[in-house]
Amino acid sequence: MLTLRARVKDSLAFKLLQSFRRFLSGLGQHLLDTTRDFAVVVAEHRRDRGLGIRTNLPWRRNADESGFRDMQPYDPISYAAADKILAFLALGPEDVFIDLGCGQGRAVFLAATLRPKRAVGVELNEDLFRIAMENKRTFRGGGGEFVRADAASFDVSEGTAFFFSDPFGPKTFGAVVENIRRSLIAKPRIIRVAYFCARQRSIFDSQPWLELDAELQELDTLVWRSR
Ligand SMILES: C[S@@+](CC[C@H](N)C(=O)[O-])C[C@H]1O[C@@H](n2cnc3c(N)ncnc32)[C@H](O)[C@@H]1O
């Protein structure tokens, strides 16, 4: 013999009501997520406008021209993450910040506002490089330099703070890390490497001349420094 409670729970009306409740709570979560997305879009747009740059422009994705054919597509780091990574790096007036795979230049311009000795972006894609150069023209701050080059063959000997935001695959990373290593032998100095979304972290972890300085977990970023 079913209790009244069990019968109610087994009724079609009750089941439909439960389903409607699930729909409403899903809708609530969806609305919350969309509102958060809107807030991020507005904040990022304002930061771009504040700096006088545009780092979300559509761009032409040409064939992969890199020597190792392992380019990742452009996807700007969020201002929120870049702010915190740069705060951790605490660039000084002697630092040369280099973003290898800089896209439209967001991190370079943000770094330039902190007045390091130089803030340099290296970008291979022609259209992204053109946009970065246009941004340099309209940038409200000073500084920011851009070079159109394959990161694998870029001269890193001036760099003291390197930034990577998931720009390429293991082969280009291998060449870049080797270039940095050799540059340290030729010109001993302390360097730091901040790597956002560090999918190729094993390349850095396996370098005896580097030590892990910090794991900024909430930022999905690892920082190494030379020994
Ligand atoms: C994920 S985006 C990051 C953009 C920028 N660093 C940021 O955080 O806003 C990676 C960039 O690296 C560039 N890139 C990929 N391989 C490259 C290479 N071998 N040399 C120079 N740039 C490269 C891509 O064109 C793309 O713009």
PDBQT file of the ligand as one rigid body, heavy atoms in Angstrom, charges set to zero:
ROOT
HETATM    1  C1  LIG A 301      47.635  32.603 -27.687  1.00  0.00    +0.000 C 
HETATM    2  S1  LIG A 301      48.240  34.014 -28.592  1.00  0.00    +0.000 S 
HETATM    3  C2  LIG A 301      48.846  35.032 -27.264  1.00  0.00    +0.000 C 
HETATM    4  C3  LIG A 301      48.869  36.502 -27.609  1.00  0.00    +0.000 C 
HETATM    5  C4  LIG A 301      49.458  37.439 -26.557  1.00  0.00    +0.000 C 
HETATM    6  N1  LIG A 301      50.710  36.970 -26.020  1.00  0.00    +0.000 N 
HETATM    7  C5  LIG A 301      48.501  37.654 -25.402  1.00  0.00    +0.000 C 
HETATM    8  O1  LIG A 301      48.698  37.041 -24.356  1.00  0.00    +0.000 OA
HETATM    9  O2  LIG A 301      47.554  38.430 -25.542  1.00  0.00    +0.000 OA
HETATM   10  C6  LIG A 301      49.705  33.318 -29.326  1.00  0.00    +0.000 C 
HETATM   11  C7  LIG A 301      50.349  34.213 -30.367  1.00  0.00    +0.000 C 
HETATM   12  O3  LIG A 301      51.618  33.680 -30.728  1.00  0.00    +0.000 OA
HETATM   13  C8  LIG A 301      51.837  33.912 -32.119  1.00  0.00    +0.000 C 
HETATM   14  N2  LIG A 301      52.855  32.960 -32.574  1.00  0.00    +0.000 N 
HETATM   15  C9  LIG A 301      52.717  31.626 -32.681  1.00  0.00    +0.000 A 
HETATM   16  N3  LIG A 301      53.856  31.062 -33.113  1.00  0.00    +0.000 NA
HETATM   17  C10 LIG A 301      54.740  32.065 -33.281  1.00  0.00    +0.000 A 
HETATM   18  C11 LIG A 301      56.112  32.105 -33.684  1.00  0.00    +0.000 A 
HETATM   19  N4  LIG A 301      56.771  30.998 -34.015  1.00  0.00    +0.000 N 
HETATM   20  N5  LIG A 301      56.733  33.301 -33.739  1.00  0.00    +0.000 NA
HETATM   21  C12 LIG A 301      56.067  34.444 -33.392  1.00  0.00    +0.000 A 
HETATM   22  N6  LIG A 301      54.776  34.463 -33.007  1.00  0.00    +0.000 NA
HETATM   23  C13 LIG A 301      54.108  33.287 -32.942  1.00  0.00    +0.000 A 
HETATM   24  C14 LIG A 301      50.455  33.690 -32.711  1.00  0.00    +0.000 C 
HETATM   25  O4  LIG A 301      50.330  34.266 -33.995  1.00  0.00    +0.000 OA
HETATM   26  C15 LIG A 301      49.571  34.349 -31.669  1.00  0.00    +0.000 C 
HETATM   27  O5  LIG A 301      49.372  35.695 -31.929  1.00  0.00    +0.000 OA
ENDROOT
TORSDOF 0
